[in-house]
Amino acid sequence: WALCQLKINHPRLLEKVAEDLSNPQKSKDLTAGYMARIAWVYRMCQHWDLVSDTLLPMIRASSAEFRAGDFARLAQALPEEKQTLTRVAQNLRGGLGDMGRKDFLMYLLGLVHGEVLEDRPDAGQDFGEITGACLNYIREDQDNFKRDEVQRIVYLLH
């Protein structure tokens, strides 16, 4: 992850880690957070093909275990996985009322990057479940949002 942040691509290291991930004994206890981080790193380093066959089934099977930050990483790394992202978003929506603002912002980031937010189908109808839940969260907590958090939401949605 650190090498990826520094924009250093180390193919031999990525190949070695991919080898370890393909070993069921070594990868069976991976947490959802690590799966999201691995997907993000391999996608950013342009080596997703090394781990996709191994990692995608594990991510799909663990959709109920991802937290808001993990979801944001997954959405950035795997925007084409709409069904998986929607399932994770639905799972997280249930705990939206208990999320702090930081987690909510990460959740919203994941929704936007993963294109999971539903459009309003008709001007006379309500928003979809996820969009409506996010709007309710913002409405209920509107007095507690700080200026920079509001700016982040505006920039994200713009």
NUDREN-41304 format. One record per atom (N, C-alpha, C): x, y, z. Coordinates in nm, 3 decimals. Each point is the difference from the previous one (the first is absolute). Layout:
BEGIN
(atom (X, Y, Z))
...
END
This chain:
BEGIN
(atom (0.083, -0.118, 0.000))
(atom (-0.083, 0.118, 0.000))
(atom (0.088, 0.124, 0.000))
(atom (0.103, 0.001, 0.085))
(atom (0.087, 0.117, 0.009))
(atom (0.072, 0.024, -0.132))
(atom (0.048, -0.107, -0.063))
(atom (0.068, 0.016, -0.129))
(atom (-0.097, 0.056, -0.105))
(atom (-0.123, -0.046, 0.005))
(atom (-0.101, 0.050, -0.094))
(atom (-0.026, 0.149, 0.024))
(atom (-0.006, 0.041, 0.125))
(atom (-0.019, 0.141, 0.033))
(atom (0.115, 0.085, -0.052))
(atom (0.120, -0.056, 0.001))
(atom (0.118, 0.071, -0.051))
(atom (0.015, -0.014, -0.151))
(atom (-0.096, -0.066, -0.062))
(atom (-0.001, -0.025, -0.144))
(atom (0.120, -0.083, -0.046))
(atom (0.040, -0.096, 0.086))
(atom (0.108, -0.092, -0.032))
(atom (-0.065, -0.134, -0.033))
(atom (0.028, -0.049, -0.117))
(atom (-0.056, -0.127, -0.046))
(atom (0.110, -0.106, 0.012))
(atom (-0.023, -0.101, 0.081))
(atom (0.098, -0.106, 0.024))
(atom (-0.061, -0.132, -0.047))
(atom (0.012, -0.032, -0.130))
(atom (-0.068, -0.118, -0.055))
(atom (0.036, -0.132, 0.069))
(atom (0.126, -0.020, 0.037))
(atom (0.039, -0.127, 0.063))
(atom (-0.069, -0.016, 0.136))
(atom (-0.010, 0.107, 0.075))
(atom (-0.069, -0.006, 0.129))
(atom (-0.149, -0.028, -0.020))
(atom (-0.060, 0.066, -0.099))
(atom (-0.142, -0.022, -0.029))
(atom (-0.025, -0.145, -0.043))
(atom (0.091, -0.055, -0.079))
(atom (-0.014, -0.139, -0.043))
(atom (0.013, -0.097, 0.117))
(atom (0.093, 0.028, 0.090))
(atom (0.019, -0.085, 0.117))
(atom (-0.123, 0.002, 0.091))
(atom (-0.054, 0.118, 0.024))
(atom (-0.121, 0.010, 0.083))
(atom (-0.118, -0.069, -0.070))
(atom (-0.010, 0.015, -0.132))
(atom (-0.107, -0.066, -0.075))
(atom (0.012, -0.152, 0.012))
(atom (0.123, -0.051, -0.001))
(atom (0.023, -0.143, 0.020))
(atom (-0.052, -0.044, 0.137))
(atom (0.033, 0.078, 0.102))
(atom (-0.046, -0.033, 0.135))
(atom (-0.152, 0.006, 0.009))
(atom (-0.060, 0.096, -0.067))
(atom (-0.146, 0.013, 0.004))
(atom (-0.068, -0.119, -0.067))
(atom (0.063, -0.059, -0.099))
(atom (-0.061, -0.114, -0.070))
(atom (0.010, -0.129, 0.083))
(atom (0.078, 0.003, 0.108))
(atom (0.011, -0.114, 0.090))
(atom (-0.113, 0.010, 0.104))
(atom (-0.096, -0.092, -0.004))
(atom (-0.115, 0.009, 0.092))
(atom (0.039, 0.000, 0.148))
(atom (0.108, -0.068, 0.034))
(atom (0.044, -0.002, 0.139))
(atom (0.043, 0.139, 0.047))
(atom (0.060, 0.078, -0.088))
(atom (0.050, 0.131, 0.038))
(atom (-0.106, 0.109, -0.010))
(atom (-0.101, -0.022, -0.082))
(atom (-0.098, 0.106, -0.023))
(atom (-0.136, -0.025, 0.067))
(atom (-0.016, -0.111, 0.068))
(atom (-0.132, -0.034, 0.054))
(atom (-0.049, 0.095, 0.109))
(atom (0.090, 0.061, 0.075))
(atom (-0.041, 0.086, 0.111))
(atom (0.013, 0.149, -0.031))
(atom (0.003, 0.036, -0.126))
(atom (0.010, 0.142, -0.036))
(atom (-0.125, 0.074, 0.044))
(atom (0.019, 0.113, 0.064))
(atom (-0.114, 0.081, 0.040))
(atom (-0.052, 0.079, -0.120))
(atom (-0.121, 0.048, 0.012))
(atom (-0.059, 0.081, -0.108))
(atom (0.083, 0.125, -0.025))
(atom (0.052, 0.060, 0.106))
(atom (0.083, 0.119, -0.016))
(atom (0.124, -0.026, -0.083))
(atom (0.066, -0.113, 0.026))
(atom (0.119, -0.035, -0.079))
(atom (-0.036, -0.032, -0.144))
(atom (-0.113, -0.066, -0.020))
(atom (-0.042, -0.030, -0.138))
(atom (-0.022, 0.129, -0.078))
(atom (-0.065, 0.097, 0.062))
(atom (-0.025, 0.128, -0.068))
(atom (0.132, 0.071, -0.030))
(atom (0.091, -0.004, 0.095))
(atom (0.129, 0.067, -0.021))
(atom (0.080, -0.070, -0.109))
(atom (-0.001, -0.132, -0.001))
(atom (0.073, -0.075, -0.103))
(atom (-0.058, 0.031, -0.138))
(atom (-0.133, -0.001, -0.011))
(atom (-0.064, 0.032, -0.128))
(atom (0.041, 0.140, -0.046))
(atom (-0.001, 0.095, 0.092))
(atom (0.035, 0.138, -0.033))
(atom (0.145, 0.009, -0.049))
(atom (0.091, -0.063, 0.073))
(atom (0.143, 0.005, -0.035))
(atom (0.024, -0.062, -0.137))
(atom (-0.053, -0.118, -0.023))
(atom (0.024, -0.068, -0.128))
(atom (-0.064, 0.075, -0.116))
(atom (-0.115, 0.062, 0.023))
(atom (-0.063, 0.078, -0.107))
(atom (0.082, 0.126, -0.030))
(atom (0.047, 0.067, 0.104))
(atom (0.078, 0.123, -0.018))
(atom (0.135, -0.029, -0.065))
(atom (0.055, -0.118, 0.026))
(atom (0.130, -0.038, -0.058))
(atom (-0.015, -0.066, -0.137))
(atom (-0.123, -0.006, -0.051))
(atom (-0.026, -0.059, -0.132))
(atom (0.035, -0.150, -0.006))
(atom (-0.016, -0.070, 0.112))
(atom (0.027, -0.144, 0.005))
(atom (-0.119, -0.078, 0.054))
(atom (-0.119, 0.052, -0.018))
(atom (-0.121, -0.062, 0.052))
(atom (-0.017, -0.142, -0.052))
(atom (0.043, -0.025, -0.123))
(atom (-0.016, -0.133, -0.060))
(atom (0.074, -0.109, 0.078))
(atom (0.101, 0.036, 0.078))
(atom (0.075, -0.098, 0.079))
(atom (-0.084, -0.058, 0.114))
(atom (-0.093, 0.075, 0.053))
(atom (-0.075, -0.044, 0.119))
(atom (-0.151, -0.007, -0.020))
(atom (-0.050, 0.048, -0.112))
(atom (-0.145, 0.011, -0.016))
(atom (-0.072, -0.135, 0.012))
(atom (0.055, -0.105, -0.059))
(atom (-0.067, -0.131, 0.006))
(atom (-0.007, -0.054, 0.142))
(atom (0.098, 0.032, 0.081))
(atom (0.003, -0.046, 0.138))
(atom (-0.081, 0.091, 0.092))
(atom (0.017, 0.131, -0.019))
(atom (-0.055, 0.096, 0.095))
(atom (-0.149, 0.028, -0.019))
(atom (-0.047, 0.005, -0.123))
(atom (-0.142, 0.033, -0.024))
(atom (-0.097, -0.095, 0.071))
(atom (0.020, -0.131, -0.008))
(atom (-0.093, -0.089, 0.073))
(atom (0.004, 0.023, 0.151))
(atom (0.118, 0.030, 0.053))
(atom (0.010, 0.026, 0.144))
(atom (-0.072, 0.130, 0.037))
(atom (0.013, 0.101, -0.084))
(atom (-0.068, 0.128, 0.025))
(atom (-0.151, -0.019, -0.006))
(atom (-0.046, -0.071, -0.101))
(atom (-0.144, -0.023, -0.014))
(atom (-0.056, -0.077, 0.120))
(atom (0.076, -0.097, 0.049))
(atom (-0.046, -0.081, 0.113))
(atom (0.002, 0.078, 0.132))
(atom (0.076, 0.108, 0.005))
(atom (0.015, 0.076, 0.124))
(atom (-0.074, 0.133, -0.003))
(atom (-0.097, 0.014, -0.086))
(atom (-0.064, 0.131, -0.019))
(atom (-0.063, 0.056, 0.127))
(atom (-0.036, -0.084, 0.094))
(atom (-0.063, 0.049, 0.124))
(atom (0.103, 0.049, 0.102))
(atom (0.128, -0.020, -0.027))
(atom (0.103, 0.032, 0.099))
(atom (0.071, 0.133, -0.024))
(atom (-0.028, 0.066, -0.110))
(atom (0.072, 0.123, -0.033))
(atom (-0.054, 0.118, 0.081))
(atom (0.092, 0.085, 0.041))
(atom (-0.036, 0.125, 0.068))
(atom (-0.001, 0.112, -0.103))
(atom (-0.036, 0.118, 0.042))
(atom (-0.015, 0.113, -0.092))
(atom (0.130, 0.033, -0.074))
(atom (0.112, 0.005, 0.070))
(atom (0.128, 0.029, -0.065))
(atom (0.039, -0.107, -0.099))
(atom (-0.026, -0.126, 0.035))
(atom (0.028, -0.111, -0.091))
(atom (-0.086, 0.012, -0.126))
(atom (-0.125, 0.037, 0.021))
(atom (-0.093, 0.016, -0.112))
(atom (0.049, 0.109, -0.096))
(atom (0.051, 0.110, 0.055))
(atom (0.051, 0.108, -0.084))
(atom (0.118, -0.049, -0.084))
(atom (0.089, -0.077, 0.061))
(atom (0.114, -0.056, -0.075))
(atom (-0.047, -0.095, -0.109))
(atom (-0.094, -0.086, 0.036))
(atom (-0.052, -0.096, -0.099))
(atom (-0.063, 0.073, -0.118))
(atom (-0.077, 0.102, 0.028))
(atom (-0.067, 0.074, -0.108))
(atom (0.101, 0.068, -0.090))
(atom (0.110, 0.048, 0.055))
(atom (0.104, 0.061, -0.082))
(atom (0.073, -0.105, -0.082))
(atom (0.022, -0.117, 0.059))
(atom (0.077, -0.104, -0.068))
(atom (-0.084, -0.083, -0.097))
(atom (-0.126, -0.022, 0.033))
(atom (-0.083, -0.092, -0.079))
(atom (-0.133, 0.062, -0.042))
(atom (0.002, 0.113, -0.069))
(atom (-0.127, 0.064, -0.036))
(atom (-0.087, -0.085, -0.092))
(atom (0.059, -0.095, -0.068))
(atom (-0.077, -0.085, -0.092))
(atom (-0.078, -0.110, 0.075))
(atom (0.028, -0.020, 0.127))
(atom (-0.066, -0.103, 0.080))
(atom (-0.127, 0.055, 0.065))
(atom (-0.094, 0.045, -0.081))
(atom (-0.122, 0.067, 0.049))
(atom (-0.080, -0.085, 0.098))
(atom (-0.016, -0.126, -0.030))
(atom (-0.082, -0.087, 0.085))
(atom (0.063, -0.014, 0.138))
(atom (0.130, -0.021, 0.005))
(atom (0.070, -0.014, 0.128))
(atom (-0.005, 0.131, 0.077))
(atom (0.025, 0.111, -0.068))
(atom (-0.001, 0.130, 0.065))
(atom (-0.140, 0.033, 0.054))
(atom (-0.102, -0.034, -0.076))
(atom (-0.137, 0.025, 0.045))
(atom (-0.032, -0.083, 0.124))
(atom (0.046, -0.124, 0.001))
(atom (-0.023, -0.087, 0.117))
(atom (0.070, 0.056, 0.124))
(atom (0.126, 0.044, -0.016))
(atom (0.073, 0.058, 0.113))
(atom (-0.070, 0.128, 0.047))
(atom (-0.042, 0.083, -0.096))
(atom (-0.069, 0.125, 0.035))
(atom (-0.129, -0.028, 0.076))
(atom (-0.075, -0.100, -0.043))
(atom (-0.125, -0.037, 0.070))
(atom (0.029, -0.048, 0.142))
(atom (0.107, -0.079, 0.014))
(atom (0.037, -0.048, 0.134))
(atom (0.038, 0.115, 0.091))
(atom (0.073, 0.097, -0.052))
(atom (0.044, 0.114, 0.081))
(atom (-0.114, 0.097, 0.029))
(atom (-0.099, 0.005, -0.088))
(atom (-0.112, 0.092, 0.018))
(atom (-0.073, -0.025, 0.131))
(atom (-0.007, -0.124, 0.042))
(atom (-0.067, -0.034, 0.126))
(atom (0.065, 0.066, 0.122))
(atom (0.130, 0.024, -0.008))
(atom (0.069, 0.062, 0.112))
(atom (0.027, 0.148, -0.019))
(atom (-0.067, 0.059, -0.097))
(atom (0.023, 0.142, -0.033))
(atom (-0.026, 0.092, 0.119))
(atom (-0.103, -0.027, 0.076))
(atom (-0.033, 0.084, 0.114))
(atom (0.106, 0.000, 0.109))
(atom (0.080, -0.106, 0.006))
(atom (0.104, -0.012, 0.101))
(atom (0.136, 0.049, -0.050))
(atom (0.009, 0.036, -0.126))
(atom (0.127, 0.045, -0.057))
(atom (0.033, 0.141, 0.047))
(atom (0.127, 0.021, 0.024))
(atom (0.047, 0.136, 0.023))
(atom (0.010, 0.071, -0.134))
(atom (0.027, 0.128, 0.004))
(atom (0.006, 0.076, -0.126))
(atom (0.114, -0.046, -0.090))
(atom (0.114, -0.037, 0.059))
(atom (0.113, -0.046, -0.082))
(atom (-0.038, -0.128, -0.075))
(atom (-0.061, -0.094, 0.071))
(atom (-0.043, -0.124, -0.065))
(atom (-0.107, 0.029, -0.105))
(atom (-0.090, 0.093, 0.031))
(atom (-0.103, 0.036, -0.097))
(atom (0.063, 0.057, -0.127))
(atom (0.100, 0.085, 0.016))
(atom (0.067, 0.057, -0.117))
(atom (0.069, -0.108, -0.082))
(atom (0.059, -0.098, 0.066))
(atom (0.062, -0.112, -0.072))
(atom (-0.107, -0.082, -0.073))
(atom (-0.111, -0.022, 0.067))
(atom (-0.111, -0.073, -0.061))
(atom (-0.050, 0.074, -0.124))
(atom (-0.018, 0.130, 0.013))
(atom (-0.046, 0.081, -0.112))
(atom (0.101, -0.002, -0.115))
(atom (0.128, 0.005, 0.033))
(atom (0.105, -0.009, -0.101))
(atom (-0.012, -0.132, -0.077))
(atom (-0.021, -0.109, 0.073))
(atom (-0.018, -0.129, -0.065))
(atom (-0.124, -0.004, -0.088))
(atom (-0.107, 0.060, 0.047))
(atom (-0.124, 0.002, -0.079))
(atom (0.019, 0.076, -0.131))
(atom (0.072, 0.112, 0.008))
(atom (0.021, 0.082, -0.119))
(atom (0.097, -0.068, -0.097))
(atom (0.115, -0.046, 0.051))
(atom (0.098, -0.066, -0.087))
(atom (-0.055, -0.128, -0.060))
(atom (-0.078, -0.073, 0.077))
(atom (-0.058, -0.124, -0.050))
(atom (-0.128, 0.020, -0.079))
(atom (-0.044, 0.125, -0.010))
(atom (-0.124, 0.035, -0.071))
(atom (-0.118, -0.082, 0.052))
(atom (-0.011, -0.008, 0.132))
(atom (-0.105, -0.077, 0.065))
(atom (-0.119, 0.087, 0.039))
(atom (0.021, 0.130, 0.014))
(atom (-0.111, 0.089, 0.033))
(atom (-0.106, -0.007, -0.110))
(atom (-0.124, -0.014, 0.042))
(atom (-0.108, -0.008, -0.099))
(atom (-0.044, 0.140, -0.041))
(atom (-0.033, 0.014, -0.126))
(atom (-0.058, 0.125, -0.049))
(atom (-0.147, 0.003, 0.038))
(atom (-0.054, 0.119, 0.004))
(atom (-0.144, 0.014, 0.024))
(atom (-0.068, -0.043, -0.130))
(atom (-0.082, -0.103, 0.005))
(atom (-0.061, -0.051, -0.122))
(atom (-0.094, 0.100, -0.068))
(atom (-0.067, 0.081, 0.080))
(atom (-0.096, 0.095, -0.054))
(atom (-0.006, 0.115, 0.101))
(atom (-0.017, 0.119, -0.047))
(atom (-0.001, 0.116, 0.090))
(atom (-0.105, -0.013, 0.110))
(atom (-0.103, -0.078, -0.021))
(atom (-0.105, -0.014, 0.099))
(atom (0.022, -0.114, 0.097))
(atom (0.099, -0.084, -0.025))
(atom (0.021, -0.116, 0.086))
(atom (0.116, 0.024, 0.096))
(atom (0.005, -0.084, 0.102))
(atom (0.109, 0.007, 0.097))
(atom (0.129, -0.053, -0.059))
(atom (0.111, 0.032, 0.070))
(atom (0.129, -0.056, -0.037))
(atom (0.001, -0.148, 0.033))
(atom (0.102, -0.071, -0.050))
(atom (0.017, -0.140, 0.034))
(atom (0.039, -0.015, 0.147))
(atom (0.006, -0.122, 0.047))
(atom (0.026, -0.027, 0.141))
(atom (0.132, 0.058, 0.049))
(atom (0.106, -0.024, -0.074))
(atom (0.133, 0.044, 0.044))
(atom (0.010, 0.152, -0.005))
(atom (-0.043, 0.059, -0.108))
(atom (0.005, 0.146, -0.012))
(atom (-0.085, 0.065, 0.107))
(atom (-0.120, -0.052, 0.021))
(atom (-0.088, 0.053, 0.103))
(atom (0.061, -0.011, 0.139))
(atom (0.065, -0.113, 0.028))
(atom (0.063, -0.018, 0.131))
(atom (0.114, 0.100, 0.020))
(atom (0.077, 0.026, -0.104))
(atom (0.109, 0.098, 0.009))
(atom (-0.054, 0.141, 0.022))
(atom (-0.104, 0.034, -0.073))
(atom (-0.061, 0.132, 0.018))
(atom (-0.057, 0.016, 0.140))
(atom (-0.061, -0.106, 0.053))
(atom (-0.052, 0.005, 0.138))
(atom (0.113, 0.018, 0.101))
(atom (0.112, -0.070, -0.023))
(atom (0.114, 0.014, 0.090))
(atom (0.049, 0.146, 0.001))
(atom (0.013, 0.057, -0.119))
(atom (0.047, 0.139, -0.011))
(atom (-0.100, 0.095, 0.067))
(atom (-0.127, -0.024, -0.023))
(atom (-0.104, 0.085, 0.058))
(atom (0.001, -0.008, 0.153))
(atom (0.011, -0.119, 0.054))
(atom (-0.004, -0.018, 0.144))
(atom (0.125, 0.053, 0.070))
(atom (0.113, -0.004, -0.068))
(atom (0.126, 0.040, 0.061))
(atom (0.050, 0.135, -0.053))
(atom (-0.087, 0.073, -0.067))
(atom (0.043, 0.122, -0.070))
(atom (0.066, 0.103, 0.090))
(atom (-0.040, 0.010, 0.122))
(atom (0.058, 0.100, 0.090))
(atom (0.141, -0.038, 0.047))
(atom (0.038, -0.125, -0.016))
(atom (0.129, -0.046, 0.050))
(atom (0.109, -0.006, -0.107))
(atom (-0.036, 0.014, -0.126))
(atom (0.100, -0.005, -0.106))
(atom (0.090, 0.123, 0.007))
(atom (0.129, -0.023, -0.014))
(atom (0.095, 0.110, -0.004))
(atom (0.011, 0.052, -0.143))
(atom (0.054, 0.118, -0.012))
(atom (0.009, 0.064, -0.132))
(atom (0.076, -0.086, -0.100))
(atom (0.115, -0.056, 0.042))
(atom (0.079, -0.081, -0.093))
(atom (-0.074, -0.128, -0.040))
(atom (-0.083, -0.055, 0.089))
(atom (-0.078, -0.119, -0.035))
(atom (-0.107, 0.034, -0.103))
(atom (-0.062, 0.115, 0.015))
(atom (-0.100, 0.044, -0.098))
(atom (0.068, 0.022, -0.136))
(atom (0.118, 0.061, 0.003))
(atom (0.073, 0.023, -0.125))
(atom (0.034, -0.132, -0.067))
(atom (0.041, -0.100, 0.078))
(atom (0.033, -0.131, -0.057))
(atom (-0.122, -0.062, -0.068))
(atom (-0.115, 0.012, 0.064))
(atom (-0.123, -0.054, -0.059))
(atom (-0.032, 0.071, -0.131))
(atom (0.010, 0.131, 0.000))
(atom (-0.030, 0.077, -0.120))
(atom (0.096, -0.035, -0.113))
(atom (0.130, -0.007, 0.031))
(atom (0.099, -0.034, -0.103))
(atom (-0.022, -0.142, -0.052))
(atom (-0.036, -0.090, 0.089))
(atom (-0.022, -0.138, -0.038))
(atom (-0.119, -0.013, -0.094))
(atom (-0.107, 0.073, 0.029))
(atom (-0.121, -0.010, -0.079))
(atom (0.000, 0.086, -0.125))
(atom (0.094, 0.092, -0.008))
(atom (0.004, 0.092, -0.114))
(atom (0.052, -0.065, -0.122))
END
